[in-house]
Amino acid sequence: MTHDFTRKGGVVLRDILLPDHAPAEYRDRATLWNAVEKIEKAKNSQLAREIEIAIPAELNFLQQTNLIREYVRRTFVDKGMCADICIHDKNDGNPHAHVMLTMRPINEDGTWGDKQKKEYILDSDGNKIYDQKKRQYKCKSIPATDWNEQTKAEEWRAAWADTANRYLEAGRGASTNCPLGRRGLPDGEARNPHRPGKYQPRNRSHQFADTATPGANQQAARLAQRCRKHQASHL
């Protein structure tokens, strides 16, 4: 089932962050995700990774948007991913961001890179091994990036905790007297509005859509639906 969360309202910011060598036209949401779908040939290919980030309600709107942009740029975009950001805030004490990330790196010439690279299997003398049955040299596939490694989830959580606590510390003196831990972060945990500064787990899978571009809402929801089928990519 696919849900369109734009009808729930509360969207306060949409933004696209790109690596320096990404085509400028990818700043348009529809163009970006159309390009993502076009490059993938397999029907079951993973098009995107979606994460949901609980934003400290103690920060004001400008601080929240700067926090999300800095975290996403340093953690994902600077590593080669394109990021589609959507921040929700219904003034219910639970501001949060949905971030859709591309799965392929972008080459220096602006083209999409490979998800995997082929590496030939060599014998003890360093020569390629020929498979008589398959009539080709034996090889194995290795990931082109480390984005899917299990250790990345904890690394991203730690980066969020460090960045968010720095923003909270900078705004200390208002109501920012409780630092974040490493749980309650992009892995789908939410701030408990009844206990300021504390975070409680949430098992909620949001799918979001954009209404700024005709047809983009169905496209974004479809992408979120497909990326969610790959459970290994979730935090």
ZIWO-V245976 format. One line per field, one symbol per residue. ss: DSSP state (H for helix, E for strand, L for the rest). phi: phi as a letter, one per 20 degrees, with the letter a starting at -180 (. if undefined). burial: b if it has 16 or more other C-alpha atoms within 10 Angstrom, else e. A space follows every 10 residues. Layout:
# ZIWO-V245976
ss->???
phi->???
burial->???
This chain:
# ZIWO-V245976
ss->LLLLHHHHLL EEEEEEELLL LLLHHHHLHH HHHHHHHHHL LLLLLLLEEE EEEELLLLLL HHHHHHHHHH HHHHHLHHHL LLEEEEEELL LLLLLEEEEE EELLLELLLL LELLLEEEEE LELLLLLELE ELLLLEELEE EEELLLLLLL HHHHHHHHHH HHHHHHHHHH LLLLLLLLLL LLLLLLELEE ELLLLLLLEE ELLLLLLLLL LLLLLHHHHH HHHHHHHLLL HHHLL
phi->.dddefffmn fdbcbddcfg efgffffegf fffffffffe dffdfeebdd ccceegffee ffffffffff ffffecffeo eecddcddbd ldncfbcdcd dfedfdffen efeefccecf edefenefee effelaffbc ecffcdfeff ffgfffffff gfffffffff dfpecddcfe eedocfendc fefecgnecd fbdcdeccbd dfdgnfffff fffffffffe ffeee
burial->eebbbeeeee beebbbbbbe ebeeebbebb ebbeebeeee eeeeebbbbb bbbbbbbbbe eebbbebbbb bbbebbbeeb bbbbbbbbbe eebbbbbbbb bbbbbbeeee ebbeeeeeee eeeeeeeeee eeeeeeebee eeeebebeee eebbebbbbb bbbbbebbee beeeebeebb bbbbbbbbbb beeeebbbbe eeeeebbbbb eeeeebbbbb bbbbbbbbee eebbb
